[in-house]
Amino acid sequence: MAKKLKKWQGWILFLGSMAVVFLLGLLVSSLLERRAEVASVFNNKRTVFEDSIVAQNEKFKADYPREYETWAMTEDTTFKSKYNSSQEVDVLEQRPEMVVLWAGYAFSRHYNTPRGHKHALEDMRKILRTGNPGIDGDADMQPATCWTCKGPDVPRMMRELSDKKSVMDPANFYAKKWSELGAEEVNTIGCSDCHDATTMDLRPARPAIYEAFARRGLDVKKQSHQEMRSLVCAQCHVEYYFIKPDDPNNPNKANYLMFPHDKGLTCEAAEEYYDSIGFYDYIHPLSKTPILKAQHPGYEISQHGIHAQRGVSCADCHMPYKQEGGVKFSDHQIMSPLAKIDRTCQTCHRQDAEVLRQNVYDRQEKCNEVRTRAEQELARAHFEAKYIIDKGATEAEMKPIQALLRKSQWRWDYAIASHGATFHAPQEVIRLLSHSVDYAQQARLLIARVAAKQGLVGEIPVPDYSTKAKAQQAIGLDMQKLKDKKQRFLNEVVPKWIDEARKNGKLIEI
């Protein structure tokens, strides 16, 4: 026979049941309120776009105020961590060996840590790596291809310049000179770079990633939403190169942008691809080595890290969710996860914020130790190679040395050019840098043997490159002349571009 509940026990059961019902009611109400608020955003748009590409980011503000306001915060440069920051830090000043490694290439003039997306166009115009067309008769050396990742005007112009009308065919865009589109490329990285303006669905806006996937038998459009939260980043944060106009494999006769992914997404696969087509970015003026210059293979490097292997997307860490009222949205102040650990790392990891931050610093420190050694070995090797060339080293003697230097510098550059690599995949970075040190040391050993045959006794003499200024002088750069021309370009040419863009309605300000 069932035991009868006491009166007070019945009341507890009743009140407990009422509390549960009340809390469930609040939960359902909250969910309905959230759904209603989200639906309201999409059903009551102030601006309905008929074009999938809307270059002016300001046009999205009325309907997506939270996303717009956080995107605008990419202008903020106050964040600073142990090794990187949102500020413009002169890396060549910190690491003068890099000037020597990039001798013969514009990166030896100027290389800063990147700022937020809001600064992309400004930083590109002012950096000493871009030319100064129109100043003292300077010709425009850069193709329009150099604009490709700097803002949503790029896909707009790719379509407008297309022979196929309303279909994005970038060949005519790539064939233009950089300065020809100065008054067109005026809206910095923003909404239409990642979203279809008519639906706000995620989609990369640049054709190179679609073309690279297609060559591997894949379709970007068939990737999952979670994967797309990385692919919109991968369209730009990736290794790339320009097929030269005179390349027989280039039917477009333009500086056509390509991703070297045909053989895979590893450093060695890209190297194999480049070797198979005989590609190099520049000939190093000291060692005469055909050098591969890595761009910023952030996507490729990240695929070798534990986060990507566990299905974590770029946006999960760099655009963490925020809650405001009944709306949950992605924070568009794209920046280091270390700036917002409570909403990035700690959504999965339960350790204290300082413990997590120190874990990252420890990995970065170990990677930087090997990086420093690689730069020291490589810089000296280039000067030592020049010495034996000047003393009469033959082409046959130099060929194996140059092959080793090419391999060494490619692995070093691939590792250090990738933004956030020591966070994304520290083991892969240390692997690449260790191989770089090994190849550089092998090259120096061969150089020493050639020098011994030439009768040199003792250490090969090299110039002083202990500071940025001394290194730039050692490779023959006239930095004051470059800086003066750039300032005149910024004062005389760029304002005309901006004024023309305002008059034509390409640039709006609110």
C-alpha positions as a Python dict, from the first residue, in 0.01 Angstrom:
ca = {
    (1, 'M'): (0, 0, 0),
    (2, 'A'): (145, 341, -112),
    (3, 'K'): (260, 569, 163),
    (4, 'K'): (46, 880, 194),
    (5, 'L'): (224, 1214, 158),
    (6, 'K'): (218, 1446, 449),
    (7, 'K'): (39, 1774, 398),
    (8, 'W'): (358, 1984, 400),
    (9, 'Q'): (520, 1749, 148),
    (10, 'G'): (228, 1798, -87),
    (11, 'W'): (265, 2174, -64),
    (12, 'I'): (638, 2149, -145),
    (13, 'L'): (561, 1932, -447),
    (14, 'F'): (290, 2173, -563),
    (15, 'L'): (506, 2484, -521),
    (16, 'G'): (802, 2313, -690),
    (17, 'S'): (586, 2218, -986),
    (18, 'M'): (457, 2576, -1011),
    (19, 'A'): (814, 2709, -1005),
    (20, 'V'): (916, 2473, -1285),
    (21, 'V'): (613, 2575, -1493),
    (22, 'F'): (690, 2944, -1429),
    (23, 'L'): (1054, 2907, -1533),
    (24, 'L'): (958, 2712, -1845),
    (25, 'G'): (714, 2990, -1928),
    (26, 'L'): (989, 3250, -1897),
    (27, 'L'): (1214, 3040, -2120),
    (28, 'V'): (947, 2999, -2387),
    (29, 'S'): (866, 3370, -2367),
    (30, 'S'): (1233, 3458, -2406),
    (31, 'L'): (1269, 3229, -2705),
    (32, 'L'): (956, 3371, -2869),
    (33, 'E'): (1079, 3725, -2799),
    (34, 'R'): (1417, 3644, -2952),
    (35, 'R'): (1260, 3486, -3259),
    (36, 'A'): (1030, 3785, -3298),
    (37, 'E'): (1320, 4030, -3267),
    (38, 'V'): (1532, 3837, -3517),
    (39, 'A'): (1238, 3808, -3757),
    (40, 'S'): (1178, 4179, -3721),
    (41, 'V'): (1530, 4254, -3842),
    (42, 'F'): (1473, 4064, -4166),
    (43, 'N'): (1105, 4146, -4222),
    (44, 'N'): (1126, 4519, -4158),
    (45, 'K'): (1437, 4622, -4347),
    (46, 'R'): (1470, 4992, -4415),
    (47, 'T'): (1680, 4918, -4722),
    (48, 'V'): (1612, 4631, -4960),
    (49, 'F'): (1909, 4566, -5188),
    (50, 'E'): (1854, 4431, -5536),
    (51, 'D'): (2226, 4393, -5600),
    (52, 'S'): (2428, 4122, -5425),
    (53, 'I'): (2728, 4358, -5405),
    (54, 'V'): (2685, 4690, -5220),
    (55, 'A'): (3024, 4849, -5177),
    (56, 'Q'): (2932, 5130, -4935),
    (57, 'N'): (2937, 4973, -4590),
    (58, 'E'): (2738, 5266, -4448),
    (59, 'K'): (2427, 5149, -4636),
    (60, 'F'): (2401, 4849, -4404),
    (61, 'K'): (2399, 5050, -4081),
    (62, 'A'): (2025, 5112, -4052),
    (63, 'D'): (1928, 4744, -4071),
    (64, 'Y'): (2230, 4591, -3898),
    (65, 'P'): (2333, 4850, -3637),
    (66, 'R'): (2501, 4604, -3400),
    (67, 'E'): (2715, 4447, -3670),
    (68, 'Y'): (2796, 4786, -3820),
    (69, 'E'): (2896, 4942, -3489),
    (70, 'T'): (3126, 4654, -3400),
    (71, 'W'): (3273, 4654, -3753),
    (72, 'A'): (3350, 5026, -3714),
    (73, 'M'): (3547, 4937, -3400),
    (74, 'T'): (3813, 4771, -3618),
    (75, 'E'): (3950, 5125, -3631),
    (76, 'D'): (4053, 5084, -3266),
    (77, 'T'): (4425, 5011, -3231),
    (78, 'T'): (4456, 4998, -2853),
    (79, 'F'): (4488, 4620, -2811),
    (80, 'K'): (4836, 4492, -2736),
    (81, 'S'): (4964, 4148, -2644),
    (82, 'K'): (5315, 4022, -2578),
    (83, 'Y'): (5417, 3969, -2940),
    (84, 'N'): (5149, 4129, -3153),
    (85, 'S'): (4909, 4418, -3134),
    (86, 'S'): (4654, 4626, -3322),
    (87, 'Q'): (4909, 4903, -3360),
    (88, 'E'): (5130, 4965, -3659),
    (89, 'V'): (5458, 4815, -3540),
    (90, 'D'): (5769, 4838, -3760),
    (91, 'V'): (5879, 4474, -3788),
    (92, 'L'): (6193, 4561, -3987),
    (93, 'E'): (6307, 4781, -3700),
    (94, 'Q'): (6268, 4486, -3463),
    (95, 'R'): (6421, 4231, -3701),
    (96, 'P'): (6669, 4395, -3942),
    (97, 'E'): (6772, 4057, -4085),
    (98, 'M'): (6439, 4060, -4270),
    (99, 'V'): (6559, 4358, -4475),
    (100, 'V'): (6841, 4140, -4605),
    (101, 'L'): (6615, 3842, -4673),
    (102, 'W'): (6379, 4058, -4882),
    (103, 'A'): (6652, 4250, -5065),
    (104, 'G'): (6535, 4309, -5421),
    (105, 'Y'): (6170, 4305, -5315),
    (106, 'A'): (5952, 4591, -5189),
    (107, 'F'): (5905, 4431, -4848),
    (108, 'S'): (6261, 4533, -4765),
    (109, 'R'): (6142, 4896, -4767),
    (110, 'H'): (5849, 4872, -4528),
    (111, 'Y'): (5679, 4595, -4331),
    (112, 'N'): (5442, 4667, -4043),
    (113, 'T'): (5216, 4451, -3833),
    (114, 'P'): (4862, 4475, -3975),
    (115, 'R'): (4597, 4699, -3824),
    (116, 'G'): (4221, 4640, -3829),
    (117, 'H'): (4012, 4612, -4146),
    (118, 'K'): (3901, 4976, -4121),
    (119, 'H'): (4261, 5078, -4202),
    (120, 'A'): (4317, 4846, -4500),
    (121, 'L'): (4296, 5102, -4779),
    (122, 'E'): (4475, 5377, -4589),
    (123, 'D'): (4764, 5147, -4500),
    (124, 'M'): (4798, 5018, -4855),
    (125, 'R'): (4818, 5366, -5005),
    (126, 'K'): (5080, 5491, -4763),
    (127, 'I'): (5308, 5191, -4732),
    (128, 'L'): (5638, 5216, -4917),
    (129, 'R'): (5570, 4887, -5096),
    (130, 'T'): (5323, 5057, -5331),
    (131, 'G'): (5458, 5298, -5588),
    (132, 'N'): (5400, 5665, -5643),
    (133, 'P'): (5266, 5696, -5999),
    (134, 'G'): (5254, 6052, -6122),
    (135, 'I'): (5531, 6176, -5894),
    (136, 'D'): (5848, 6282, -6078),
    (137, 'G'): (5743, 6079, -6379),
    (138, 'D'): (5721, 5749, -6189),
    (139, 'A'): (5542, 5477, -6381),
    (140, 'D'): (5282, 5259, -6211),
    (141, 'M'): (5456, 4930, -6134),
    (142, 'Q'): (5166, 4768, -5947),
    (143, 'P'): (4876, 4594, -6124),
    (144, 'A'): (4518, 4647, -6011),
    (145, 'T'): (4540, 4291, -5880),
    (146, 'C'): (4706, 4443, -5572),
    (147, 'W'): (4369, 4591, -5470),
    (148, 'T'): (4202, 4249, -5465),
    (149, 'C'): (4158, 4204, -5090),
    (150, 'K'): (4117, 4565, -4982),
    (151, 'G'): (3740, 4614, -4998),
    (152, 'P'): (3401, 4546, -5161),
    (153, 'D'): (3469, 4784, -5450),
    (154, 'V'): (3684, 4502, -5588),
    (155, 'P'): (3404, 4255, -5673),
    (156, 'R'): (3194, 4549, -5794),
    (157, 'M'): (3465, 4654, -6038),
    (158, 'M'): (3539, 4295, -6142),
    (159, 'R'): (3178, 4273, -6255),
    (160, 'E'): (3158, 4620, -6409),
    (161, 'L'): (3476, 4566, -6610),
    (162, 'S'): (3373, 4216, -6722),
    (163, 'D'): (3316, 4148, -7092),
    (164, 'K'): (3041, 3909, -6991),
    (165, 'K'): (2824, 4184, -6842),
    (166, 'S'): (2691, 4135, -6489),
    (167, 'V'): (2901, 3817, -6452),
    (168, 'M'): (3213, 3842, -6240),
    (169, 'D'): (3501, 3781, -6479),
    (170, 'P'): (3811, 3937, -6321),
    (171, 'A'): (4053, 3929, -6617),
    (172, 'N'): (3991, 4290, -6722),
    (173, 'F'): (4022, 4403, -6360),
    (174, 'Y'): (4357, 4229, -6321),
    (175, 'A'): (4478, 4384, -6648),
    (176, 'K'): (4439, 4740, -6515),
    (177, 'K'): (4711, 4934, -6340),
    (178, 'W'): (4682, 4997, -5966),
    (179, 'S'): (4649, 5374, -6004),
    (180, 'E'): (4376, 5346, -6269),
    (181, 'L'): (4134, 5230, -6002),
    (182, 'G'): (4248, 5462, -5724),
    (183, 'A'): (3921, 5658, -5733),
    (184, 'E'): (3715, 5336, -5744),
    (185, 'E'): (3874, 5145, -5456),
    (186, 'V'): (3759, 5369, -5173),
    (187, 'N'): (3545, 5154, -4939),
    (188, 'T'): (3747, 4946, -4699),
    (189, 'I'): (3691, 4578, -4614),
    (190, 'G'): (3329, 4536, -4509),
    (191, 'C'): (2987, 4382, -4553),
    (192, 'S'): (2978, 4275, -4919),
    (193, 'D'): (3318, 4112, -4891),
    (194, 'C'): (3156, 3830, -4694),
    (195, 'H'): (2778, 3862, -4740),
    (196, 'D'): (2536, 3855, -5031),
    (197, 'A'): (2364, 4192, -4982),
    (198, 'T'): (2025, 4060, -5100),
    (199, 'T'): (2008, 3769, -4855),
    (200, 'M'): (2297, 3837, -4614),
    (201, 'D'): (2405, 3478, -4667),
    (202, 'L'): (2776, 3415, -4617),
    (203, 'R'): (2972, 3386, -4941),
    (204, 'P'): (3326, 3481, -5048),
    (205, 'A'): (3314, 3770, -5296),
    (206, 'R'): (3636, 3697, -5486),
    (207, 'P'): (3671, 3446, -5769),
    (208, 'A'): (4018, 3309, -5686),
    (209, 'I'): (3889, 3087, -5406),
    (210, 'Y'): (3612, 2944, -5625),
    (211, 'E'): (3864, 2875, -5902),
    (212, 'A'): (4110, 2709, -5660),
    (213, 'F'): (3839, 2484, -5516),
    (214, 'A'): (3717, 2390, -5865),
    (215, 'R'): (4067, 2282, -5972),
    (216, 'R'): (4064, 2043, -5674),
    (217, 'G'): (3720, 1910, -5767),
    (218, 'L'): (3540, 2099, -5491),
    (219, 'D'): (3261, 2357, -5485),
    (220, 'V'): (3272, 2648, -5241),
    (221, 'K'): (2895, 2691, -5265),
    (222, 'K'): (2838, 2339, -5131),
    (223, 'Q'): (3040, 2388, -4813),
    (224, 'S'): (2860, 2396, -4479),
    (225, 'H'): (2771, 2718, -4299),
    (226, 'Q'): (3040, 2645, -4037),
    (227, 'E'): (3301, 2597, -4309),
    (228, 'M'): (3181, 2915, -4479),
    (229, 'R'): (3260, 3103, -4156),
    (230, 'S'): (3624, 3029, -4240),
    (231, 'L'): (3612, 3047, -4620),
    (232, 'V'): (3503, 3412, -4622),
    (233, 'C'): (3833, 3475, -4442),
    (234, 'A'): (4025, 3230, -4660),
    (235, 'Q'): (3948, 3428, -4976),
    (236, 'C'): (4212, 3680, -4857),
    (237, 'H'): (4411, 3534, -4567),
    (238, 'V'): (4578, 3285, -4795),
    (239, 'E'): (4890, 3220, -5002),
    (240, 'Y'): (4858, 3352, -5356),
    (241, 'Y'): (5058, 3460, -5658),
    (242, 'F'): (5004, 3646, -5984),
    (243, 'I'): (5047, 3459, -6310),
    (244, 'K'): (5261, 3691, -6516),
    (245, 'P'): (5103, 3832, -6834),
    (246, 'D'): (5369, 3672, -7057),
    (247, 'D'): (5328, 3325, -6901),
    (248, 'P'): (5225, 3078, -7176),
    (249, 'N'): (4983, 2917, -6929),
    (250, 'N'): (4802, 3249, -6879),
    (251, 'P'): (4532, 3300, -7146),
    (252, 'N'): (4421, 3631, -6994),
    (253, 'K'): (4744, 3829, -7051),
    (254, 'A'): (4699, 3994, -6712),
    (255, 'N'): (4846, 3962, -6362),
    (256, 'Y'): (4588, 3696, -6283),
    (257, 'L'): (4555, 3606, -5916),
    (258, 'M'): (4584, 3236, -5827),
    (259, 'F'): (4602, 3018, -5516),
    (260, 'P'): (4872, 2743, -5539),
    (261, 'H'): (4645, 2478, -5388),
    (262, 'D'): (4639, 2230, -5676),
    (263, 'K'): (4871, 1985, -5499),
    (264, 'G'): (4744, 2044, -5145),
    (265, 'L'): (4743, 2294, -4860),
    (266, 'T'): (5087, 2232, -4711),
    (267, 'C'): (5397, 2448, -4747),
    (268, 'E'): (5570, 2169, -4937),
    (269, 'A'): (5269, 2120, -5168),
    (270, 'A'): (5276, 2488, -5263),
    (271, 'E'): (5652, 2466, -5320),
    (272, 'E'): (5604, 2161, -5543),
    (273, 'Y'): (5340, 2351, -5740),
    (274, 'Y'): (5565, 2656, -5785),
    (275, 'D'): (5863, 2439, -5882),
    (276, 'S'): (5651, 2257, -6142),
    (277, 'I'): (5574, 2584, -6323),
    (278, 'G'): (5919, 2738, -6269),
    (279, 'F'): (5778, 3027, -6067),
    (280, 'Y'): (5965, 3274, -5850),
    (281, 'D'): (5872, 3616, -5712),
    (282, 'Y'): (6213, 3782, -5747),
    (283, 'I'): (6583, 3715, -5788),
    (284, 'H'): (6773, 3794, -5469),
    (285, 'P'): (7037, 4055, -5565),
    (286, 'L'): (7298, 3917, -5321),
    (287, 'S'): (7282, 3540, -5366),
    (288, 'K'): (7110, 3547, -5710),
    (289, 'T'): (6856, 3297, -5572),
    (290, 'P'): (6509, 3276, -5732),
    (291, 'I'): (6300, 3347, -5422),
    (292, 'L'): (5942, 3252, -5339),
    (293, 'K'): (5777, 3528, -5134),
    (294, 'A'): (5501, 3396, -4911),
    (295, 'Q'): (5199, 3624, -4878),
    (296, 'H'): (4988, 3538, -4573),
    (297, 'P'): (4887, 3169, -4571),
    (298, 'G'): (4676, 3200, -4258),
    (299, 'Y'): (4406, 2964, -4385),
    (300, 'E'): (4651, 2693, -4489),
    (301, 'I'): (4854, 2707, -4166),
    (302, 'S'): (4538, 2705, -3953),
    (303, 'Q'): (4425, 2377, -4113),
    (304, 'H'): (4721, 2206, -3945),
    (305, 'G'): (4620, 2327, -3598),
    (306, 'I'): (4403, 2159, -3338),
    (307, 'H'): (4123, 2418, -3355),
    (308, 'A'): (4052, 2371, -3726),
    (309, 'Q'): (4087, 1994, -3686),
    (310, 'R'): (3813, 2008, -3420),
    (311, 'G'): (3581, 2204, -3649),
    (312, 'V'): (3641, 2549, -3502),
    (313, 'S'): (3598, 2823, -3763),
    (314, 'C'): (3785, 3153, -3797),
    (315, 'A'): (3473, 3342, -3688),
    (316, 'D'): (3436, 3134, -3370),
    (317, 'C'): (3758, 3290, -3234),
    (318, 'H'): (3788, 3620, -3421),
    (319, 'M'): (3417, 3714, -3427),
    (320, 'P'): (3273, 3572, -3104),
    (321, 'Y'): (2899, 3593, -3042),
    (322, 'K'): (2748, 3874, -2838),
    (323, 'Q'): (2407, 3890, -2672),
    (324, 'E'): (2204, 4210, -2679),
    (325, 'G'): (1842, 4195, -2574),
    (326, 'G'): (1681, 3909, -2761),
    (327, 'V'): (1943, 3910, -3033),
    (328, 'K'): (2258, 3701, -3054),
    (329, 'F'): (2500, 3829, -3318),
    (330, 'S'): (2861, 3799, -3429),
    (331, 'D'): (3097, 4065, -3302),
    (332, 'H'): (3240, 4223, -3619),
    (333, 'Q'): (3534, 4385, -3441),
    (334, 'I'): (3760, 4123, -3593),
    (335, 'M'): (4073, 4096, -3381),
    (336, 'S'): (4289, 3868, -3170),
    (337, 'P'): (4098, 3615, -2954),
    (338, 'L'): (4324, 3721, -2665),
    (339, 'A'): (4140, 4053, -2651),
    (340, 'K'): (3812, 3884, -2553),
    (341, 'I'): (3908, 3561, -2381),
    (342, 'D'): (3579, 3537, -2191),
    (343, 'R'): (3389, 3509, -2520),
    (344, 'T'): (3651, 3320, -2722),
    (345, 'C'): (3880, 3077, -2541),
    (346, 'Q'): (3663, 3032, -2232),
    (347, 'T'): (3358, 2919, -2427),
    (348, 'C'): (3544, 2587, -2459),
    (349, 'H'): (3836, 2602, -2214),
    (350, 'R'): (3758, 2634, -1844),
    (351, 'Q'): (4097, 2755, -1730),
    (352, 'D'): (4161, 3101, -1590),
    (353, 'A'): (4206, 3374, -1854),
    (354, 'E'): (4564, 3444, -1749),
    (355, 'V'): (4651, 3076, -1772),
    (356, 'L'): (4512, 3058, -2125),
    (357, 'R'): (4691, 3377, -2227),
    (358, 'Q'): (5022, 3250, -2089),
    (359, 'N'): (4977, 2920, -2276),
    (360, 'V'): (4965, 3118, -2600),
    (361, 'Y'): (5267, 3330, -2505),
    (362, 'D'): (5470, 3019, -2419),
    (363, 'R'): (5407, 2872, -2764),
    (364, 'Q'): (5481, 3202, -2935),
    (365, 'E'): (5808, 3235, -2744),
    (366, 'K'): (5927, 2891, -2854),
    (367, 'C'): (5837, 2960, -3217),
    (368, 'N'): (6015, 3297, -3206),
    (369, 'E'): (6334, 3138, -3073),
    (370, 'V'): (6360, 2920, -3383),
    (371, 'R'): (6248, 3208, -3606),
    (372, 'T'): (6533, 3427, -3484),
    (373, 'R'): (6787, 3153, -3555),
    (374, 'A'): (6647, 3103, -3907),
    (375, 'E'): (6672, 3474, -3985),
    (376, 'Q'): (7030, 3494, -3856),
    (377, 'E'): (7143, 3196, -4063),
    (378, 'L'): (6965, 3309, -4379),
    (379, 'A'): (7078, 3672, -4372),
    (380, 'R'): (7441, 3574, -4330),
    (381, 'A'): (7408, 3307, -4600),
    (382, 'H'): (7290, 3561, -4861),
    (383, 'F'): (7588, 3788, -4793),
    (384, 'E'): (7830, 3493, -4791),
    (385, 'A'): (7686, 3376, -5123),
    (386, 'K'): (7745, 3723, -5269),
    (387, 'Y'): (8106, 3707, -5151),
    (388, 'I'): (8187, 3382, -5331),
    (389, 'I'): (7997, 3498, -5643),
    (390, 'D'): (8208, 3815, -5650),
    (391, 'K'): (8518, 3596, -5611),
    (392, 'G'): (8423, 3393, -5918),
    (393, 'A'): (8202, 3105, -5800),
    (394, 'T'): (8064, 2922, -6104),
    (395, 'E'): (7700, 2870, -6191),
    (396, 'A'): (7744, 2498, -6125),
    (397, 'E'): (7886, 2570, -5777),
    (398, 'M'): (7605, 2813, -5695),
    (399, 'K'): (7312, 2604, -5815),
    (400, 'P'): (7291, 2365, -5513),
    (401, 'I'): (7350, 2657, -5275),
    (402, 'Q'): (7068, 2859, -5432),
    (403, 'A'): (6836, 2557, -5421),
    (404, 'L'): (6894, 2526, -5047),
    (405, 'L'): (6848, 2900, -4990),
    (406, 'R'): (6520, 2895, -5184),
    (407, 'K'): (6392, 2606, -4970),
    (408, 'S'): (6508, 2768, -4647),
    (409, 'Q'): (6363, 3109, -4715),
    (410, 'W'): (6033, 2969, -4841),
    (411, 'R'): (5975, 2778, -4517),
    (412, 'W'): (6076, 3074, -4302),
    (413, 'D'): (5855, 3316, -4495),
    (414, 'Y'): (5558, 3077, -4508),
    (415, 'A'): (5570, 3044, -4129),
    (416, 'I'): (5617, 3411, -4038),
    (417, 'A'): (5394, 3569, -4305),
    (418, 'S'): (5087, 3385, -4178),
    (419, 'H'): (4906, 3611, -3933),
    (420, 'G'): (4853, 3430, -3603),
    (421, 'A'): (5043, 3119, -3713),
    (422, 'T'): (5200, 3057, -3372),
    (423, 'F'): (4847, 3046, -3227),
    (424, 'H'): (4683, 2851, -3508),
    (425, 'A'): (4941, 2574, -3544),
    (426, 'P'): (5257, 2619, -3332),
    (427, 'Q'): (5384, 2267, -3403),
    (428, 'E'): (5366, 2326, -3779),
    (429, 'V'): (5540, 2662, -3743),
    (430, 'I'): (5828, 2513, -3542),
    (431, 'R'): (5856, 2229, -3796),
    (432, 'L'): (5885, 2474, -4087),
    (433, 'L'): (6128, 2705, -3909),
    (434, 'S'): (6346, 2414, -3798),
    (435, 'H'): (6369, 2293, -4157),
    (436, 'S'): (6453, 2649, -4261),
    (437, 'V'): (6747, 2656, -4019),
    (438, 'D'): (6865, 2319, -4146),
    (439, 'Y'): (6857, 2419, -4515),
    (440, 'A'): (7031, 2753, -4442),
    (441, 'Q'): (7308, 2577, -4251),
    (442, 'Q'): (7352, 2327, -4535),
    (443, 'A'): (7380, 2621, -4776),
    (444, 'R'): (7642, 2791, -4557),
    (445, 'L'): (7844, 2469, -4541),
    (446, 'L'): (7852, 2450, -4921),
    (447, 'I'): (7945, 2819, -4937),
    (448, 'A'): (8236, 2755, -4698),
    (449, 'R'): (8361, 2472, -4920),
    (450, 'V'): (8352, 2695, -5230),
    (451, 'A'): (8525, 2973, -5035),
    (452, 'A'): (8797, 2728, -4927),
    (453, 'K'): (8854, 2633, -5292),
    (454, 'Q'): (8892, 3005, -5363),
    (455, 'G'): (9164, 3023, -5101),
    (456, 'L'): (8967, 3205, -4831),
    (457, 'V'): (9088, 3133, -4480),
    (458, 'G'): (8866, 3222, -4184),
    (459, 'E'): (8521, 3377, -4162),
    (460, 'I'): (8367, 3538, -4471),
    (461, 'P'): (8336, 3915, -4418),
    (462, 'V'): (7986, 4067, -4430),
    (463, 'P'): (7864, 4428, -4387),
    (464, 'D'): (7700, 4556, -4071),
    (465, 'Y'): (7323, 4499, -4089),
    (466, 'S'): (7250, 4515, -3717),
    (467, 'T'): (6980, 4784, -3754),
    (468, 'K'): (6707, 4850, -4008),
    (469, 'A'): (6887, 5160, -4139),
    (470, 'K'): (7221, 4979, -4173),
    (471, 'A'): (7058, 4680, -4342),
    (472, 'Q'): (6873, 4899, -4594),
    (473, 'Q'): (7195, 5085, -4668),
    (474, 'A'): (7379, 4754, -4710),
    (475, 'I'): (7136, 4640, -4980),
    (476, 'G'): (7143, 4978, -5156),
    (477, 'L'): (6810, 5141, -5066),
    (478, 'D'): (6773, 5519, -5066),
    (479, 'M'): (6507, 5537, -4797),
    (480, 'Q'): (6483, 5915, -4772),
    (481, 'K'): (6406, 5942, -5143),
    (482, 'L'): (6138, 5671, -5113),
    (483, 'K'): (5979, 5842, -4813),
    (484, 'D'): (5977, 6186, -4976),
    (485, 'K'): (5810, 6054, -5291),
    (486, 'K'): (5551, 5865, -5091),
    (487, 'Q'): (5460, 6174, -4891),
    (488, 'R'): (5414, 6375, -5209),
    (489, 'F'): (5194, 6097, -5351),
    (490, 'L'): (4979, 6102, -5036),
    (491, 'N'): (4951, 6481, -5048),
    (492, 'E'): (4895, 6528, -5420),
    (493, 'V'): (4739, 6215, -5572),
    (494, 'V'): (4533, 6038, -5306),
    (495, 'P'): (4314, 6345, -5219),
    (496, 'K'): (4214, 6364, -5587),
    (497, 'W'): (4106, 6000, -5577),
    (498, 'I'): (3893, 6062, -5268),
    (499, 'D'): (3732, 6378, -5408),
    (500, 'E'): (3644, 6203, -5732),
    (501, 'A'): (3493, 5910, -5542),
    (502, 'R'): (3275, 6145, -5335),
    (503, 'K'): (3154, 6331, -5643),
    (504, 'N'): (3064, 6007, -5818),
    (505, 'G'): (2879, 5868, -5515),
    (506, 'K'): (3124, 5581, -5473),
    (507, 'L'): (3218, 5701, -5125),
    (508, 'I'): (2957, 5815, -4873),
    (509, 'E'): (3005, 5925, -4514),
    (510, 'I'): (2754, 5933, -4229),
}
